[in-house]
Every structure is written in C-alpha cells, then in structure tokens.
Amino acid sequence: MNFPFNKPFLAGREKQYLDEALVSGKLSGNGDFTRRCQTLLETKYGLRKTLLTTSCTDALELAALLIDIQPGDEVIIPSYTFVSTANAFALRRAKIVFADSQNEHPNLDAGGLEALITPRTRAIIPVHYGGQSCDMPTIMQLAKKHSLWVVEDAAQAIDSAADGKFLGGIGHLGAFSFHDTKNIIAGEGGALSINHGPFIRRAEILWEKGTNRSAFFRGEVDKYGWVDVGSSFLPSELIAAFLLAQLEEVEKIQRMRMQAWRVYQSALLALQNHGVLVMPDFPHNAHLFYLVCRSLDERTALIAHLKAQGIASVFHYLSLHKSPYFAARHDGRDLPNADRFTDCLLRLPMYAELGADGAQRICEAILSFYNR
Ligand SMILES: *Cc1c(COP(=O)(O)O)cnc(C)c1O
C-alpha cells in the first residue's frame, strides 16, 4: 500500500457550491461566497475582520503594505520558515533580521528577541509551526514596549488556540493559508485577519486594487476610484465556494486528522523515551506530525527506508539565512537550532483520510528502521 505525503480531502459540498457559483453569474471576487467565508472565519475564530486572499503569501504581502514597511525598515522573522514569510517583507526592501528557533521546537525563540530589536525595527513575524502557538504574551509585550507591529504567520494554524484565543487573532494582523497541503484547502487560497481596527478600511482598499470599491458596494460612496496603492489580492468566487464547503466541515476534518496524529504519538513514544528521536508532545490542530532525527545521515536513511515501503516522508525548510538569495545579506550570526531542524526534521504523511490504520502501518515501518 502506498502512502502519499498529502492527499487533498473533499469535505462534502464542494461540488454543490461550485455549481451554485457557476450558475450565479458572479465569478469574480468579493461576492456572496467570499462574504460567507469571511463571516464564518470572523465568528468562529473571534477575528475582528478577515479578507480572503489568493494565498497566504498574498496575505503577508498585503500585511507588509498595511504596516507601511519602507526600505531599510527591520523586520524580525524566524529563519526556519517558508520563503513567503520573509519574501513578503523583502519585496518592500525591508532588512530581514533572522531569529533562531527554540531548542526544543521550530517556533522562534522569544527569549532571544529583544536583543534583535533596534531603533529601525518595525515588526515581528511569529510563525506558528505545526499550529503550535509562539510565545505570544512575550511577543506582544515586546511589541508594545518598542511600538512594533506583530503579523502572525498562521498559515499552519487554522483552528488552533492558545490561552483561549485563536491563533491569527492575537497579533495586529494574521495570515492564513488554504493551500492544498494545509488542513482547510481551496487549492490555492488564504486570508488576512485584521485585528487592529484602524487598519480595516485601508486593508479593503489595498485588497481591491487601491480602489474604494468595497465602500461603493456598501453604498457608502456614490462612485469608486483610485485612492491608494493596492493590488488584486482577492480570490474568485469559485475559490470561495470551494473554501466555504471546507470551512463548514472543519470539525469533521480536524477529527479525522487527530485520529492519525494520536496513533503516531502513542506508537512512536517509546522511540522518544529511548532518546532515538524527538516528536511534538501535543497535537494542536493536527496540522503535521514530525520527527527530529539524531543526524542528517539518519534522516536520509529513514526517508529511503520509508520510500522503499511506499511511504512518502518529506523534510522541509532550509534555514533562510543560508539560502542562495539571503546568505550574503545575513549578518553572520549562527542560528544553530534552525540549522538542526533543517538537517534533522522529518514530516510523516498527514491527511484526513490517513486514519488510525494508515498511521499504524507507517509507525511499524519506522519502528522496523530502528530495529524495534
Ligand atoms: C504554507 C505556508 C505559507 C504559504 O502559504 P501559501 O498559501 O501557499 O502562500 C507561508 N508560511 C507558512 C509557515 C506556511 O506553512
């Protein structure tokens, strides 16, 4: 039997809603399906205002415009993250200051943050790896003390909460992804949550190509025109229709993913207890399940062992401070934890239909690799 790394899951009403969108005569963005998705996200997750975007990358780029990043402004970002987290700010010619991960988890190490703050620092971008919250109390407190913006990269964090607040709703802005490797999917898609009230009006304008078209549709102005910079950040109604079907079934999707996650954890716990590998200790939103191997060679051998049994495991994130684009721009600080996760972290297959049996089979293959 073959286990892909990811398998997009259809939750139920995707085809029905796509059909409704097709016959509605409205395919472009900011229509009824878009509004229904946004309202659902706002009410379910306590987000003040959300705007659907064509990707999380797009949501981050919209965020960088909203907080008005200027050339030379410094932005603190974990090195161990997806390219888009940093690229959105590099596009605005910000100076990216990369932070290291925690020793025990890929999330950025909030303890080392204050030392990175200078008079030019404008924003901190915490990435909630695997839906696990960064240390938001510390980050928000530092942001307040130094007058910084906080943009949460909540790409992996839909439906995950910490201290009673949903992730993406804690910082001034939060960016979500509905890429088909995430829990809730739309092929490509995303959303920006705008938790800082004064940003809402301008966010709508940047979202609609720099026009006040949203206010026009609400009847607040009698014509619309070019009032600011902007871009076409909004997805079509077809994307929103598909997404709504997913969002309406988030409980079912999360329940299914959680089953596989729990099996991984219990079946592999003995390996962790013997110091063979490290794994996450809590499922959060069951976005992913990872192992941290003892060395790069061991991870390479494990990937090959699993592949021979039809199991696709993947590693990801190559420290951005060492990337071909950034290495010459980096200030030279060592970020050893980011490098260790780059070399040793491995993600196991995780998707709604994997199920307890699938996860069990994969665990058996891992246990056999370690002769257990
Ligand atoms: C997936 C992901 C993104 C990018 O999301 P897209 O919707 O594909 O643009 C950004 N940051 C993190 C941490 C991600 O996991």
Ligand as a Chemical Component Dictionary entry (heavy atoms), coordinates in Angstrom:
data_LIG
# 
_chem_comp.id                   LIG 
_chem_comp.type                 NON-POLYMER 
_chem_comp.pdbx_formal_charge   0 
_chem_comp.three_letter_code    LIG 
# 
loop_
_chem_comp_atom.comp_id 
_chem_comp_atom.atom_id 
_chem_comp_atom.alt_atom_id 
_chem_comp_atom.type_symbol 
_chem_comp_atom.charge 
_chem_comp_atom.model_Cartn_x 
_chem_comp_atom.model_Cartn_y 
_chem_comp_atom.model_Cartn_z 
_chem_comp_atom.pdbx_ordinal 
LIG C1 C1 C 0 2.110  27.209 3.561  1  
LIG C2 C2 C 0 2.833  28.309 4.230  2  
LIG C3 C3 C 0 2.922  29.600 3.683  3  
LIG C4 C4 C 0 2.458  29.932 2.302  4  
LIG O1 O1 O 0 1.121  29.692 2.069  5  
LIG P1 P1 P 0 0.527  29.874 0.598  6  
LIG O2 O2 O 0 -0.949 29.884 0.831  7  
LIG O3 O3 O 0 0.990  28.694 -0.197 8  
LIG O4 O4 O 0 1.025  31.165 0.055  9  
LIG C5 C5 C 0 3.528  30.604 4.425  10 
LIG N1 N1 N 0 4.037  30.357 5.632  11 
LIG C6 C6 C 0 3.990  29.139 6.198  12 
LIG C7 C7 C 0 4.561  28.927 7.569  13 
LIG C8 C8 C 0 3.402  28.060 5.507  14 
LIG O5 O5 O 0 3.373  26.841 6.066  15 
# 
loop_
_chem_comp_bond.comp_id 
_chem_comp_bond.atom_id_1 
_chem_comp_bond.atom_id_2 
_chem_comp_bond.value_order 
_chem_comp_bond.pdbx_ordinal 
LIG C1 C2 SING 1  
LIG C2 C3 SING 2  
LIG C2 C8 DOUB 3  
LIG C3 C4 SING 4  
LIG C3 C5 DOUB 5  
LIG C4 O1 SING 6  
LIG O1 P1 SING 7  
LIG P1 O2 DOUB 8  
LIG P1 O3 SING 9  
LIG P1 O4 SING 10 
LIG C5 N1 SING 11 
LIG N1 C6 DOUB 12 
LIG C6 C7 SING 13 
LIG C6 C8 SING 14 
LIG C8 O5 SING 15 
# 
